[in-house]
């Protein structure tokens, strides 16, 4: 964790005064002089702080880092959008976030020439290949494999597709990429709180893992169709839904007012235990009558459509379902949302045309700062 991130964390833990007085303006109290506050403004190019540190370096100061945490944790006005930015285009040091960097030669790799930079503050060298360091294949090949896999292609189909393009990569390598980046991105994305409504749906669908029938319990926000949480279980009727609902509550940061499920008894018990009595649990679902769970069944359909891909799963704790959640929320556009992704509907914007690349860049830096 770099010094500025560490100081920002200390200020957050100490209860430093962070307030928002407009949709695009925040104030953060100075750590050295409590009587002084700095204004942070949201612009098209990110957050701008009036403190000397930011004005000199033109990089994220501790005040900006605090505001980013506030936005990420949903502690601000509802008309703010959380941006996942293309970090490689910001030209900042990956170790200290300094903007004082200079080009320092090139490095020849198997996939081409990589530009090397040197930070004038911490004196360290780095490339802007965030998240793809020491990988034998380029970023587009790796992210393309992720998109194809979660769109429904098997790893062998992806291998054959790349072979036609003159790219030699084994199907086992592709599967390793999927596991690696599914884990990395989920650890980062799970920390971002989506802007959702007060209606949550839950349902279960059976999948095959290691040749055995398992049940994937999942929850979704009704307004945005954002896939909130999932839990893989061995059985359907003997499994309680406590873990699923606890993960759901952690993701949205609140108890929903309404909870829609089928008639499975596990939901009734867990709803009272985790959400409390104030949450209205609607469990009498009818396809053509007063209430249905069609939106949740659509997510189940997405999972069933990829049953061919899931047949290759060898263990219960696979990160594949986390990767599919990232694909469903952040890269797959939905017709019912007028071409938006659930993340965009939940006010989370991913910059750049290659969304997997942008997410991996940020996930890599998040991992580095939290190790």
QUIMODA-V625207 format. One record per residue. RES is the residue in one letter. SS is DSSP state (~ for helix, > for strand, _ for the rest). PHI is phi as a letter, one per 30 degrees, with the letter a starting at -180 (999 if undefined). PSI is psi in radians with two decimals (* if undefined). Layout:
res	ss	phi	psi
RES	SS	PHI	PSI
RES	SS	PHI	PSI
This chain:
res	ss	phi	psi
X	_	999	2.19
X	_	d	2.79
X	~	e	-0.70
X	~	d	-0.70
X	~	d	-0.67
X	~	d	-0.75
X	~	d	-0.66
X	~	d	-0.70
X	~	d	-0.72
X	~	d	-0.71
X	~	d	-0.65
X	~	d	-0.75
X	~	d	-0.53
X	_	d	-0.02
X	_	i	0.58
X	_	e	2.48
X	_	d	1.90
X	>	c	2.16
X	>	b	2.74
X	>	c	2.08
X	>	c	0.00
X	>	a	2.98
X	_	d	-0.39
X	_	b	0.28
X	>	b	2.39
X	>	b	2.75
X	>	b	2.43
X	>	b	2.25
X	>	d	2.44
X	_	d	2.47
X	_	d	-0.62
X	_	d	-0.54
X	_	b	1.63
X	_	e	-0.33
X	_	d	-0.17
X	_	c	2.48
X	>	b	2.66
X	>	c	2.51
X	>	c	2.28
X	>	c	2.23
X	>	c	2.39
X	>	d	2.23
X	>	b	3.09
X	_	d	-0.37
X	_	c	0.29
X	>	j	-2.81
X	>	d	2.44
X	>	b	2.25
X	>	c	2.59
X	_	d	0.06
X	_	d	2.69
X	~	e	-0.62
X	~	d	-0.83
X	~	d	-0.69
X	~	d	-0.57
X	~	d	-0.82
X	~	d	-0.38
X	_	h	0.63
X	_	b	2.97
X	_	d	2.12
X	_	c	3.13
X	~	d	-0.52
X	~	d	-0.70
X	~	d	-0.69
X	~	d	-0.64
X	~	d	-0.79
X	~	d	-0.67
X	~	d	-0.70
X	~	d	-0.67
X	~	d	-0.78
X	~	d	-0.75
X	~	d	-0.65
X	_	d	0.15
X	_	i	0.41
X	_	c	0.91
X	_	a	-3.14
X	_	d	2.68
X	_	d	-0.23
X	_	c	0.24
X	_	c	2.47
X	_	c	2.29
X	>	d	2.14
X	>	c	2.29
X	>	c	1.80
X	_	d	2.74
X	_	d	1.66
X	~	d	-0.57
X	~	d	-0.43
X	~	d	-0.16
X	_	d	-0.28
X	_	h	0.96
X	_	c	2.66
X	_	d	2.32
X	_	d	-0.24
X	_	c	-0.68
X	_	b	0.05
X	_	i	0.34
X	_	d	2.54
X	_	c	-0.04
X	_	c	1.41
X	>	b	2.75
X	>	b	2.65
X	>	d	2.43
X	>	b	1.05
X	>	i	-3.11
X	>	b	2.71
X	>	b	2.27
X	>	d	2.18
X	>	b	3.06
X	_	d	-0.38
X	_	c	0.26
X	>	k	-2.92
X	>	c	2.33
X	>	c	2.28
X	>	d	2.30
X	>	c	2.41
X	>	c	2.74
X	>	b	2.33
X	>	d	2.26
X	_	d	-0.20
X	_	c	-0.99
X	_	c	-0.11
X	_	i	0.19
X	_	c	2.68
X	>	c	2.63
X	>	a	2.89
X	_	c	2.91
X	_	c	0.38
X	_	d	0.87
X	_	e	2.24
X	_	i	-0.24
X	_	b	0.34
X	_	d	2.43
X	_	i	0.33
X	_	c	2.43
X	_	d	-0.39
X	_	c	2.75
X	_	d	2.96
X	~	d	-0.74
X	~	d	-0.60
X	~	d	-0.76
X	~	d	-0.85
X	~	d	-0.55
X	~	d	-0.68
X	~	d	-0.70
X	~	d	-0.81
X	~	d	-0.74
X	~	d	-0.70
X	~	d	-0.84
X	~	d	-0.20
X	~	d	-0.18
X	_	k	-0.01
X	_	d	2.52
X	_	d	2.88
X	~	d	-0.56
X	~	d	-0.61
X	~	d	-0.69
X	~	d	-0.72
X	~	e	-0.79
X	~	d	-0.65
X	~	d	-0.80
X	~	d	-0.55
X	~	d	-0.65
X	~	d	-0.51
X	_	d	0.04
X	_	i	0.28
X	_	c	2.07
X	_	c	1.98
X	_	b	2.30
X	_	d	2.62
X	~	d	-0.53
X	~	d	-0.59
X	~	d	-0.72
X	~	d	-0.74
X	~	d	-0.65
X	~	d	-0.72
X	~	e	-0.81
X	~	d	-0.79
X	~	d	-0.77
X	~	d	-0.90
X	~	d	-0.39
X	~	d	-0.73
X	~	d	-0.82
X	~	d	-0.83
X	~	d	-0.63
X	~	d	-0.65
X	~	d	-0.59
X	~	d	-0.86
X	~	d	-0.52
X	_	d	-0.27
X	_	d	-0.17
X	_	c	2.20
X	_	c	2.04
X	_	d	2.68
X	_	d	1.74
X	_	c	3.00
X	_	d	-2.70
X	_	c	0.18
X	>	c	2.19
X	>	b	2.41
X	>	c	2.68
X	>	b	2.59
X	>	a	3.07
X	>	b	2.62
X	>	b	2.50
X	>	d	2.50
X	>	b	2.80
X	>	c	2.22
X	>	b	2.15
X	_	h	0.64
X	_	i	0.00
X	>	c	2.64
X	>	d	2.16
X	>	b	2.96
X	>	b	2.20
X	>	c	1.94
X	>	d	2.30
X	>	b	2.71
X	>	b	2.65
X	>	b	2.53
X	>	d	2.35
X	_	d	-0.65
X	_	d	-0.78
X	_	c	-0.21
X	_	i	0.43
X	_	d	2.15
X	>	d	1.95
X	>	d	-0.87
X	>	a	2.86
X	>	b	2.75
X	>	b	2.18
X	>	c	2.20
X	>	b	2.71
X	_	d	-0.60
X	_	b	2.95
X	_	c	-0.91
X	_	d	-0.37
X	_	c	0.04
X	_	c	2.31
X	_	c	2.71
X	_	c	0.32
X	~	e	-0.85
X	~	d	-0.76
X	~	e	-0.80
X	~	d	-0.59
X	~	d	-0.73
X	~	d	-0.66
X	~	d	-0.81
X	~	d	-0.69
X	~	d	-0.68
X	~	d	-0.77
X	~	c	-0.20
X	_	i	0.37
X	_	a	2.98
X	_	c	2.33
X	_	d	2.70
X	_	d	-0.54
X	>	b	2.43
X	>	b	1.99
X	>	c	2.19
X	_	b	3.11
X	_	d	-2.88
X	_	d	0.23
X	_	d	2.18
X	~	e	-0.50
X	~	e	-0.61
X	~	d	-0.67
X	~	d	-0.82
X	~	d	-0.81
X	~	d	-0.57
X	~	d	-0.78
X	~	d	-0.69
X	~	d	-0.76
X	~	c	-0.86
X	~	d	-0.49
X	_	j	3.06
X	_	d	-0.36
X	_	d	-0.31
X	_	d	2.17
X	>	d	1.90
X	>	c	2.00
X	>	c	1.88
X	_	b	0.07
X	_	c	1.55
X	_	c	2.29
X	_	b	2.42
X	_	d	-0.73
X	_	c	0.24
X	_	c	-2.31
X	_	d	-0.54
X	_	b	2.43
X	_	b	2.95
X	_	c	0.68
X	~	d	-0.63
X	~	d	-0.71
X	~	d	-0.64
X	~	d	-0.50
X	~	d	-0.70
X	~	d	-0.73
X	~	e	-0.64
X	~	d	-0.68
X	~	e	-0.73
X	~	d	-0.75
X	~	d	-0.62
X	~	d	-0.39
X	_	c	0.36
X	~	e	-0.59
X	~	d	-0.70
X	~	d	-0.73
X	~	d	-0.30
X	_	d	-0.34
X	_	d	-0.02
X	_	d	2.30
X	_	c	-0.24
X	_	b	2.73
X	_	d	-0.60
X	_	d	0.51
X	_	d	2.50
X	_	d	0.05
X	~	e	-0.70
X	~	d	-0.58
X	~	d	-0.70
X	~	d	-0.66
X	~	d	-0.62
X	~	d	-0.72
X	~	d	-0.74
X	~	d	-0.83
X	~	d	-0.71
X	~	d	-0.63
X	~	c	-0.34
X	_	b	-0.40
X	_	d	2.11
X	_	d	2.46
X	>	c	2.29
X	~	d	-0.64
X	~	d	-0.34
X	~	c	0.32
X	_	h	0.77
X	_	i	0.06
X	>	c	2.81
X	_	d	2.77
X	~	e	-0.60
X	~	d	-0.76
X	~	d	-0.68
X	~	d	-0.52
X	_	c	0.30
X	_	i	0.73
X	>	b	2.00
X	>	c	2.25
X	>	c	2.07
X	_	d	2.72
X	_	j	2.76
X	_	d	-0.63
X	_	c	1.62
X	~	d	-0.61
X	~	e	-0.74
X	~	d	-0.80
X	~	d	-0.77
X	~	d	-0.74
X	~	d	-0.69
X	~	e	-0.87
X	~	d	-0.63
X	~	d	-0.65
X	~	d	-0.77
X	~	d	-0.61
X	~	d	-0.77
X	~	d	-0.73
X	~	d	-0.69
X	~	d	-0.16
X	_	c	0.22
X	_	d	*
